[in-house]
Amino acid sequence: STSQLKIIHRLLAAATHSTQNKKLAAAVCAGKKILSLNINTDRNKYGDQILCSGHAETAALYKLFPSAFKRKKKGRVYNESKFRRKMRKLTLYIA
């Protein structure tokens, strides 16, 4: 559809700004609306974890749901079923 083509076109334009050899961009969308868009980077930080290579798709998901990436503390449980319910309504595009 034309809305999907617009999203892919926007991803391809964003991917050109990546500093990595593999130029990728990822977007998490709800229908036509882009909720989160990210590109591959050389370094990312998720909570207290610093990673060497930042993948676009992981960074896009982290931008929306940072609590899903946090380490579980004693006595605290992340509601996985709530996260899955939210994710079912979303689409992940990678270009």
ZIFEN-V126638 format. One record per residue. PHI is phi as a letter, one per 30 degrees, with the letter a starting at -180 (none if undefined). OMEGA is omega as a letter, one per 40 degrees, with the letter a starting at -180 (none if undefined). BURIAL is + if it has 16 or more other ideal C-beta (glycine too) atoms within 10 Angstrom, else -. Layout:
PHI:OMEGA:BURIAL + PHI:OMEGA:BURIAL
//
This chain:
none:a:- + d:i:- + d:i:- + d:i:- + d:i:- + d:i:- + d:i:+ + d:i:- + d:i:- + d:i:+ + d:i:+ + d:i:- + d:i:- + d:a:+ + d:i:+ + d:a:- + d:a:- + d:i:+ + c:a:- + d:i:- + d:i:- + d:a:- + d:a:+ + b:i:+ + b:i:+ + b:i:+ + b:i:+ + c:a:+ + b:i:+ + c:a:- + i:i:- + d:a:- + d:i:- + d:a:+ + d:a:- + a:i:+ + b:i:+ + b:i:+ + c:i:+ + d:i:+ + b:a:+ + d:a:- + a:i:- + b:i:+ + b:i:- + c:a:+ + i:i:- + c:i:- + c:i:- + c:a:- + c:a:- + d:a:- + c:a:- + c:i:+ + d:a:+ + d:a:+ + d:i:+ + d:a:+ + d:i:+ + d:i:+ + d:i:+ + d:i:+ + d:i:- + d:a:- + b:a:+ + d:a:- + d:i:- + d:a:+ + c:a:- + d:i:- + d:a:- + d:i:- + c:a:- + d:i:- + i:a:- + c:a:- + b:i:- + d:a:- + d:a:- + d:a:- + d:i:- + d:i:- + d:i:- + d:i:- + d:i:- + d:a:- + d:a:- + d:a:- + d:a:- + c:i:- + b:i:- + c:i:- + c:i:+ + b:i:- + b:none:+
//
